[in-house]
Amino acid sequence: MGVKNYKLNDDKIYFNGGCIQVKLFNIVAISTKIVYNKEGDHDPNGLMYVLKENENILREEVKKIHLHL
């Protein structure tokens, strides 16, 4: 049994006479190699999830790190 009648309004969801507060985030996935340890274990197809507003900053930091590997 799920909630069938709901409405998203600003930062709240109204449903069946109730209301809950929600937070909405814009998230992006950045493709990057993820290194797990000094021995070189890694995931070449790793994904890092980041807030959209921080995407460009993080992409620049990832580039710097990969230049030093």
C-alpha positions in Angstrom: 0.0 0.0 0.0 1.6 3.3 -1.1 0.7 6.9 -1.0 -1.3 7.6 -4.1 -2.4 11.2 -3.7 0.5 13.5 -3.2 1.7 16.9 -4.3 5.2 18.4 -4.1 5.1 22.1 -3.2 8.4 23.9 -2.5 10.2 21.8 0.1 7.2 19.8 1.4 5.2 16.8 0.1 1.5 16.9 1.0 -0.3 13.5 1.0 -3.6 12.1 2.3 -3.9 15.0 4.9 -0.3 14.7 6.0 2.9 16.7 5.2 6.6 15.9 5.3 9.5 18.2 4.6 11.9 17.2 1.9 15.3 18.4 0.6 15.9 18.3 -3.2 19.5 18.1 -4.5 20.9 18.2 -8.1 23.4 15.4 -8.2 25.8 14.4 -11.1 28.0 11.4 -11.5 31.6 12.0 -12.5 33.5 9.1 -14.2 36.9 8.7 -12.6 39.5 6.0 -11.8 39.2 5.3 -8.0 42.4 4.1 -6.3 41.8 2.0 -3.2 45.3 1.6 -1.8 49.0 2.1 -2.3 49.4 -1.3 -3.9 47.4 0.0 -6.9 44.1 -1.8 -6.5 41.7 0.4 -8.4 38.4 0.7 -10.3 39.1 2.2 -13.7 35.3 2.8 -14.3 34.6 4.4 -10.9 31.8 7.0 -10.4 31.9 9.8 -7.9 28.6 11.5 -7.0 28.7 15.2 -6.3 26.4 18.1 -6.0 25.9 19.8 -9.3 27.0 23.1 -7.9 30.4 21.6 -7.0 30.9 19.7 -10.3 33.4 22.0 -12.0 35.6 22.4 -8.8 35.7 18.6 -8.3 36.5 17.9 -12.0 39.5 20.3 -11.7 40.7 18.5 -8.5 40.4 15.1 -10.2 42.5 16.3 -13.1 45.2 17.5 -10.7 45.3 14.2 -8.9 45.5 12.1 -12.1 48.5 14.2 -13.3 50.4 13.2 -10.2 49.6 9.4 -10.3 
